[in-house]
């Protein structure tokens, strides 16, 4: 708990032997569906989520009057896990990584270190 949001997630996954979790695309917040949302908790809507470019264009004056940032799902690099609701996915990251066990639990030795010390040998998972 004390290291939450401190940038140690990768180290934790390696220490716990949970590297395969990196194969899953990162998920963002849950969006219950298209609509306007107050993201700051001040009672004023900050964003609007719409499904199509046509809807975004048709309601552009309404959104501008409320000073909303509009997110259109159609044709963008993110999507929702259940099409019209769900967790935000960055589409390009779905299936983008393949964690290879046990290889990726080991770090390759630097080429310069290997050249400086002939007694060092590259670990077996990274040897060419």
Protein Blocks (a to p, Z undefined) as FASTA:
>chain_A
ZZgonlpmmmmmmmnopmmmmmpccdddddfbgcdddfkonopafbdcdfbfklmmmmmm
mmmmnopacddfehpabdcfklpgccdddfklgokaccddfklmpccddfklmmmmmmbc
cdfklpZZ
